[in-house]
Amino acid sequence: MYLFGRFLIFRSLAKLLFKKPYNQKYDLSSSVFQPVDTEAIAQKLKNDGSWGGLKLPLNIQKQILKFAFSTDC
């Protein structure tokens, strides 16, 4: 393999043959966010470039602030 690894074509072929797929699965049923209209959000992003409707729940905001004020950076 060392001999063949010196040539780009063999390295590329090895990457294709031995590449492990990365499949990460998310459980979308247990989100901390409220349900949103994804089509409307996508249109707003296309038109304006931003959407500010996603808000963290208050308890998570408090945890972040507590950590920020109690941890040295």
C-alpha positions in Angstrom: 0.0 0.0 0.0 2.9 2.4 0.7 4.1 2.1 -2.9 0.6 2.7 -4.4 -0.2 5.5 -1.8 2.3 7.7 -3.5 0.0 8.1 -6.5 -3.0 10.4 -6.3 -5.3 8.0 -8.2 -4.7 5.2 -5.7 -5.2 7.5 -2.7 -8.5 8.8 -4.2 -9.7 5.2 -4.9 -8.8 4.1 -1.4 -10.8 7.0 0.1 -13.8 6.1 -2.0 -13.6 2.4 -1.1 -13.0 2.7 2.6 -14.9 5.8 3.5 -17.3 5.2 6.4 -20.6 7.0 6.1 -21.4 9.6 8.8 -25.0 9.1 9.7 -26.1 11.2 12.7 -29.7 10.8 13.7 -31.6 13.4 15.7 -34.7 12.9 17.7 -36.8 15.9 16.5 -39.7 15.0 18.7 -37.9 16.2 21.9 -36.9 19.7 20.8 -36.8 22.6 23.3 -38.1 24.9 20.6 -41.7 25.6 19.6 -42.9 24.2 16.3 -42.3 26.7 13.4 -43.4 27.1 9.8 -40.2 26.1 8.0 -41.5 27.3 4.6 -42.2 30.8 5.8 -38.8 30.9 7.6 -37.0 29.8 4.4 -38.8 32.5 2.4 -37.9 35.1 5.0 -34.2 34.0 4.9 -34.2 34.2 1.1 -35.8 37.7 1.1 -34.1 39.3 4.1 -31.2 37.1 4.9 -32.2 36.7 8.6 -34.9 35.4 10.8 -35.1 36.3 14.5 -38.0 34.2 15.6 -36.1 31.3 17.3 -35.9 32.0 21.0 -34.3 29.8 23.7 -36.6 29.0 26.6 -36.1 31.2 29.7 -34.6 28.4 31.9 -31.9 27.7 29.3 -31.1 31.4 29.0 -30.7 31.6 32.7 -28.4 28.6 32.8 -26.2 30.2 30.0 -26.0 33.5 31.9 -25.2 31.8 35.2 -22.4 29.8 33.5 -21.1 33.0 31.7 -21.0 35.0 34.9 -19.4 32.2 37.1 -16.7 31.0 34.6 -13.4 32.8 33.9 -12.8 33.2 30.2 
